[in-house]
Amino acid sequence: MKKIFLFCLLLAAVIAGCKSILDVAPQSSITDENYFSTEGDFEPYVIGIYPFMRHFANNVTYGTERGEELVSALNSRFGTAWNHVISPTSGAINYNDWYKAIGNCNLLLAKIEPFAFSSNPDLRKKILAETYSLRAYFYFHLSRVIGDAPLMLEAVVGDHVPLLPRSSTAEVFKQINADLDTALNIFRSMSDFKITGYPSKYRFSYGAAQALKADVKLWSAKVLGGGATDLNDAITAIYEVEKTGVALNAEFKDVTTTRSATNPEVILSAFFLRDEPTTGISGIPNTTHYVMNALPYKTGVQGALNLDSLPYCETTANGQGAYQISPASRALFAKYPSDKRIPFTWVTERQASGPKISWITKYPGTKYPDDRVPDNDVIMYRLADLFLLKAEAYAALGQTNPAIEYLNKVRVRTGNGPYSGATDKATVEKEILDERGRELYFENKRWYDLVRFHKGGTIDIYKYIPNLTGKTTPIYWPLNITVLANNNLIKQTEGY
């Protein structure tokens, strides 16, 4: 993965200068004239796209802050996402970063075409499969945020950037599925293909592409009305993941603290190093870990009777003390007060005056001699997540017995025992949602989970999320004035 950071300088030159709505044209002679001149140019280029994947996986504005998991701690950093005061003038987004990422995928796919990789055809296939997987991920992430989105599938290698309207969410998902099917077929066609094993947990593989496909199919089934066909496709994809050799960690405490390369549960994650630049390189999104906002700083917790058990940083350079676990999320655990995950999810600061802030311990970073640093890998998919997605798919089909079976696969290490509640569809679905809230707390999943279960009829997010109560804020985000001004074919998101 060190190649990623070395190559960022080159990729920054490749993608610098993107200004307009779909200006994904690399404005650099490195690419247009002579960069893709040998077969050896493509491997570092696809590696150089992965920082974008990390950027989106690391952004909690869209996946965590809109849910009910967080409340303010010492130093609130909440904005429009958490408050749900979102409008075209407050919180609207510019999707330029997504199209920079997509544009680089398109460019690689176009430029690799004449190269046969005669000495190593499997390397060509691997690069292609990863690139199609990355493009699918970028479109999936974007469409979950804004719904309808322009479908830019051709490389832009000149000064003319075509202006495109928003394609329907259904069309975008059709392309996402096509890219994933292409990627999976390419992975299978490699001469050394084995369904077991992961060459890297930090890059797309057969198992990681199947995990993404399962996520896509669950969203499509419940949010877009895909129904039983998509639910069964999700189950099939997860079955393929189960065959790849991943296994649950015996202890929950190891889930986020063991590096992904040696973590048996992880399927795909974003890599972090302590000394990466935090300001970002031109054209590459910055690398500040979202967990920084959850870690307290020492002066903020001075006098705590249990100071040694708090995941504090010496300075605000590494811990901002902005977030704590919400009462709503703590209530999910209150049903099982002996849950073994609790100490590795949060710890309550105790002062002489009594309990104070409940600090998040899910991603504790690494305690170095000079300070604690938030440098855990950001997990995108792990086996427990997939087990619960499979339980969700079975429950949505009305098959509650296998749903409970997969729910219990996750519960086995919690100390809570097998599920023993009612077995009707509505009750089982709510228990699966609650279990995802416990198991996957602060892993940037919650908002998307709530939307799926809202659309599936399990909950009403406008009553479930405290900050949405009494509001009519749409699920999808508005686009900002820059997007609309640069392309008169783009229409504002419905509801704004």
NUKE-881593 format. One record per residue (C-alpha): x, y, z; residue in three letters. Coordinates in steps of 0.5 Angstrom, whole numbers. Example, Ala and Ser with C-alpha at 12.3 -4.5 7.8 and 13.67 -1.06 7.14 Angstrom:
px:py:pz:type
25:-9:16:Ala
27:-2:14:Ser
This chain:
px:py:pz:type
0:0:0:Met
6:5:0:Lys
5:5:-7:Lys
-1:9:-6:Ile
2:15:-2:Phe
8:15:-7:Leu
3:15:-13:Phe
-1:21:-10:Cys
4:26:-13:Leu
3:23:-20:Leu
-4:22:-20:Leu
-5:29:-17:Ala
-2:32:-23:Ala
-6:28:-27:Val
-13:30:-24:Ile
-11:37:-22:Ala
-15:43:-25:Gly
-22:40:-25:Cys
-27:46:-24:Lys
-33:44:-28:Ser
-39:40:-26:Ile
-36:34:-30:Leu
-30:36:-31:Asp
-26:30:-31:Val
-21:31:-36:Ala
-14:30:-34:Pro
-11:37:-36:Gln
-4:34:-36:Ser
1:32:-41:Ser
3:26:-37:Ile
-3:23:-38:Thr
-5:25:-45:Asp
1:25:-49:Glu
6:20:-45:Asn
4:17:-39:Tyr
0:11:-41:Phe
6:9:-45:Ser
8:2:-42:Thr
4:-4:-39:Glu
8:-2:-33:Gly
4:5:-32:Asp
-3:2:-30:Phe
-2:-2:-24:Glu
1:4:-20:Pro
-5:8:-23:Tyr
-11:4:-21:Val
-7:4:-14:Ile
-7:12:-14:Gly
-15:12:-15:Ile
-16:8:-8:Tyr
-15:15:-4:Pro
-21:17:-7:Phe
-25:10:-4:Met
-22:12:3:Arg
-24:19:2:His
-31:17:1:Phe
-31:11:6:Ala
-28:16:11:Asn
-33:21:11:Asn
-39:21:16:Val
-43:27:14:Thr
-47:22:9:Tyr
-47:15:13:Gly
-46:17:21:Thr
-48:24:22:Glu
-55:24:19:Arg
-57:18:24:Gly
-58:17:31:Glu
-51:15:34:Glu
-48:21:36:Leu
-49:27:41:Val
-44:33:42:Ser
-39:32:47:Ala
-34:37:49:Leu
-33:41:43:Asn
-39:40:38:Ser
-37:40:30:Arg
-44:38:28:Phe
-47:41:22:Gly
-53:41:17:Thr
-53:33:17:Ala
-54:32:24:Trp
-59:37:25:Asn
-62:35:18:His
-63:43:17:Val
-61:41:10:Ile
-63:46:4:Ser
-60:48:-3:Pro
-57:54:1:Thr
-55:50:7:Ser
-51:43:7:Gly
-52:43:-1:Ala
-46:39:-4:Ile
-42:39:-10:Asn
-40:32:-13:Tyr
-34:34:-16:Asn
-30:29:-12:Asp
-34:23:-14:Trp
-33:25:-22:Tyr
-26:26:-21:Lys
-25:19:-18:Ala
-30:16:-24:Ile
-26:20:-29:Gly
-20:17:-27:Asn
-23:10:-28:Cys
-26:12:-34:Asn
-19:14:-37:Leu
-16:8:-35:Leu
-21:3:-38:Leu
-20:7:-44:Ala
-12:7:-44:Lys
-11:0:-43:Ile
-15:-3:-49:Glu
-9:-3:-53:Pro
-5:-7:-48:Phe
-5:-14:-48:Ala
0:-15:-42:Phe
3:-21:-46:Ser
8:-23:-41:Ser
2:-23:-35:Asn
-5:-23:-38:Pro
-8:-24:-31:Asp
-5:-17:-29:Leu
-9:-14:-34:Arg
-15:-17:-32:Lys
-14:-16:-24:Lys
-13:-8:-26:Ile
-19:-8:-30:Leu
-23:-12:-25:Ala
-21:-7:-19:Glu
-23:-1:-24:Thr
-30:-3:-25:Tyr
-31:-5:-18:Ser
-28:2:-16:Leu
-33:5:-21:Arg
-39:1:-18:Ala
-37:3:-11:Tyr
-36:11:-13:Phe
-43:11:-17:Tyr
-46:7:-11:Phe
-44:12:-6:His
-46:18:-10:Leu
-53:15:-11:Ser
-54:14:-4:Arg
-53:21:-3:Val
-56:24:-8:Ile
-61:19:-12:Gly
-61:21:-19:Asp
-54:22:-22:Ala
-50:24:-29:Pro
-48:17:-32:Leu
-41:19:-34:Met
-38:13:-37:Leu
-33:15:-43:Glu
-26:18:-42:Ala
-25:25:-43:Val
-18:27:-46:Val
-19:33:-49:Gly
-22:40:-47:Asp
-29:39:-49:His
-33:36:-43:Val
-40:34:-45:Pro
-46:36:-40:Leu
-50:31:-38:Leu
-57:31:-35:Pro
-58:27:-28:Arg
-60:19:-30:Ser
-65:16:-26:Ser
-63:12:-20:Thr
-65:6:-23:Ala
-61:7:-29:Glu
-55:9:-25:Val
-56:2:-21:Phe
-57:-2:-27:Lys
-50:1:-29:Gln
-47:-1:-22:Ile
-49:-8:-23:Asn
-47:-8:-30:Ala
-40:-6:-27:Asp
-40:-11:-22:Leu
-42:-17:-26:Asp
-36:-15:-31:Thr
-31:-15:-25:Ala
-33:-21:-22:Leu
-33:-25:-29:Asn
-26:-22:-30:Ile
-24:-24:-23:Phe
-27:-31:-25:Arg
-23:-31:-31:Ser
-16:-30:-28:Met
-12:-37:-29:Ser
-10:-37:-22:Asp
-17:-35:-19:Phe
-19:-38:-13:Lys
-25:-37:-9:Ile
-21:-37:-2:Thr
-16:-32:0:Gly
-15:-24:-1:Tyr
-9:-22:-4:Pro
-10:-15:-1:Ser
-16:-13:4:Lys
-14:-6:2:Tyr
-16:-7:-5:Arg
-22:-10:-9:Phe
-22:-17:-10:Ser
-27:-23:-12:Tyr
-30:-23:-5:Gly
-30:-15:-4:Ala
-34:-14:-10:Ala
-39:-20:-8:Gln
-40:-16:-1:Ala
-41:-9:-5:Leu
-46:-13:-10:Lys
-50:-15:-3:Ala
-50:-8:-1:Asp
-52:-6:-7:Val
-58:-11:-8:Lys
-60:-10:-1:Leu
-61:-2:-3:Trp
-64:-4:-9:Ser
-69:-9:-6:Ala
-72:-4:-1:Lys
-70:3:-3:Val
-72:2:-10:Leu
-77:-3:-10:Gly
-73:-9:-13:Gly
-76:-14:-9:Gly
-75:-21:-8:Ala
-70:-22:-14:Thr
-65:-17:-11:Asp
-66:-20:-4:Leu
-64:-27:-7:Asn
-59:-24:-11:Asp
-56:-21:-4:Ala
-56:-28:-1:Ile
-53:-31:-7:Thr
-47:-26:-7:Ala
-46:-26:1:Ile
-46:-34:0:Tyr
-40:-33:-5:Glu
-37:-28:1:Val
-38:-34:6:Glu
-34:-39:1:Lys
-28:-34:1:Thr
-25:-36:8:Gly
-26:-30:12:Val
-28:-32:19:Ala
-31:-28:25:Leu
-25:-26:30:Asn
-26:-30:37:Ala
-26:-23:41:Glu
-30:-17:39:Phe
-24:-12:41:Lys
-20:-15:36:Asp
-25:-13:30:Val
-22:-5:29:Thr
-16:-6:33:Thr
-13:-11:28:Thr
-10:-9:22:Arg
-14:-11:16:Ser
-8:-15:13:Ala
-8:-20:19:Thr
-15:-19:21:Asn
-19:-25:19:Pro
-26:-22:19:Glu
-25:-16:14:Val
-27:-16:7:Ile
-25:-9:5:Leu
-22:-3:8:Ser
-19:3:7:Ala
-11:4:10:Phe
-9:9:14:Phe
-2:11:17:Leu
0:15:23:Arg
4:20:19:Asp
0:21:13:Glu
-1:29:11:Pro
-7:31:14:Thr
-8:37:9:Thr
-9:33:3:Gly
-5:33:-4:Ile
-7:37:-10:Ser
-13:33:-13:Gly
-13:28:-7:Ile
-18:28:-2:Pro
-15:29:5:Asn
-13:24:10:Thr
-15:26:17:Thr
-19:20:20:His
-26:21:22:Tyr
-25:18:29:Val
-21:24:31:Met
-27:28:33:Asn
-29:22:37:Ala
-23:22:41:Leu
-22:26:47:Pro
-16:31:49:Tyr
-13:31:56:Lys
-15:37:58:Thr
-22:36:57:Gly
-22:30:61:Val
-17:32:67:Gln
-19:29:74:Gly
-23:23:71:Ala
-23:18:76:Leu
-22:13:70:Asn
-17:17:66:Leu
-13:11:64:Asp
-19:7:61:Ser
-21:13:57:Leu
-18:14:50:Pro
-16:21:50:Tyr
-10:24:46:Cys
-5:29:49:Glu
-7:34:44:Thr
-13:37:40:Thr
-8:35:34:Ala
-10:28:35:Asn
-17:28:39:Gly
-22:33:38:Gln
-27:31:43:Gly
-33:33:39:Ala
-37:26:39:Tyr
-40:22:44:Gln
-45:16:44:Ile
-52:18:44:Ser
-57:16:49:Pro
-61:12:43:Ala
-55:8:41:Ser
-54:6:49:Arg
-61:4:49:Ala
-60:-1:44:Leu
-54:-4:49:Phe
-59:-3:55:Ala
-63:-9:53:Lys
-57:-14:54:Tyr
-53:-10:59:Pro
-47:-16:60:Ser
-46:-15:52:Asp
-38:-16:51:Lys
-38:-11:46:Arg
-40:-5:51:Ile
-33:-4:53:Pro
-30:-4:46:Phe
-36:1:44:Thr
-36:6:49:Trp
-34:8:56:Val
-37:13:61:Thr
-32:18:64:Glu
-33:18:71:Arg
-31:25:75:Gln
-32:26:83:Ala
-39:29:81:Ser
-41:23:78:Gly
-42:20:71:Pro
-40:25:65:Lys
-39:24:58:Ile
-39:17:54:Ser
-33:17:50:Trp
-33:12:44:Ile
-28:7:44:Thr
-30:3:37:Lys
-24:6:34:Tyr
-19:7:39:Pro
-13:9:35:Gly
-6:7:37:Thr
-2:9:43:Lys
5:11:41:Tyr
10:14:46:Pro
9:21:44:Asp
1:21:44:Asp
-5:17:42:Arg
-6:17:34:Val
-13:16:30:Pro
-10:11:25:Asp
-14:5:25:Asn
-16:2:18:Asp
-23:4:16:Val
-27:-2:15:Ile
-32:-2:9:Met
-34:-9:9:Tyr
-33:-15:15:Arg
-36:-22:16:Leu
-41:-20:21:Ala
-44:-14:17:Asp
-45:-19:11:Leu
-48:-24:16:Phe
-53:-19:18:Leu
-54:-16:11:Leu
-56:-24:10:Lys
-61:-24:16:Ala
-64:-18:13:Glu
-65:-20:6:Ala
-68:-27:9:Tyr
-73:-23:14:Ala
-75:-18:8:Ala
-77:-25:4:Leu
-81:-27:10:Gly
-76:-33:12:Gln
-75:-31:19:Thr
-72:-38:21:Asn
-66:-37:17:Pro
-66:-30:18:Ala
-65:-32:26:Ile
-60:-37:24:Glu
-55:-31:21:Tyr
-57:-26:27:Leu
-55:-31:32:Asn
-48:-32:28:Lys
-46:-25:30:Val
-49:-26:37:Arg
-45:-32:39:Val
-39:-28:41:Arg
-43:-22:45:Thr
-45:-27:51:Gly
-52:-25:50:Asn
-54:-32:48:Gly
-58:-34:42:Pro
-64:-29:40:Tyr
-71:-32:44:Ser
-76:-27:42:Gly
-82:-27:37:Ala
-81:-30:30:Thr
-86:-26:26:Asp
-83:-22:21:Lys
-84:-15:24:Ala
-80:-17:30:Thr
-75:-20:27:Val
-73:-14:22:Glu
-73:-10:28:Lys
-68:-14:32:Glu
-64:-14:26:Ile
-64:-7:25:Leu
-62:-6:33:Asp
-57:-12:32:Glu
-53:-8:27:Arg
-54:-2:31:Gly
-50:-5:36:Arg
-45:-9:32:Glu
-43:-4:27:Leu
-44:2:32:Tyr
-40:8:29:Phe
-37:4:23:Glu
-41:9:18:Asn
-47:5:16:Lys
-52:7:21:Arg
-56:12:16:Trp
-56:8:10:Tyr
-59:2:15:Asp
-64:7:17:Leu
-66:9:10:Val
-67:1:8:Arg
-71:-1:14:Phe
-75:6:13:His
-77:4:6:Lys
-78:-3:8:Gly
-83:-1:13:Gly
-80:-3:19:Thr
-79:4:22:Ile
-81:11:20:Asp
-74:15:20:Ile
-78:22:21:Tyr
-80:19:28:Lys
-74:15:30:Tyr
-68:20:29:Ile
-69:25:34:Pro
-67:31:30:Asn
-71:29:24:Leu
-78:29:28:Thr
-82:34:26:Gly
-78:36:20:Lys
-79:34:12:Thr
-72:34:10:Thr
-71:29:4:Pro
-67:23:4:Ile
-63:25:-1:Tyr
-58:31:-1:Trp
-59:38:-5:Pro
-54:40:-10:Leu
-50:47:-9:Asn
-51:53:-14:Ile
-44:51:-17:Thr
-47:44:-20:Val
-53:48:-22:Leu
-49:54:-25:Ala
-44:50:-29:Asn
-49:45:-33:Asn
-56:48:-35:Asn
-59:40:-36:Leu
-58:39:-28:Ile
-64:39:-24:Lys
-65:40:-17:Gln
-66:34:-12:Thr
-73:33:-11:Glu
-76:36:-5:Gly
-72:42:-5:Tyr
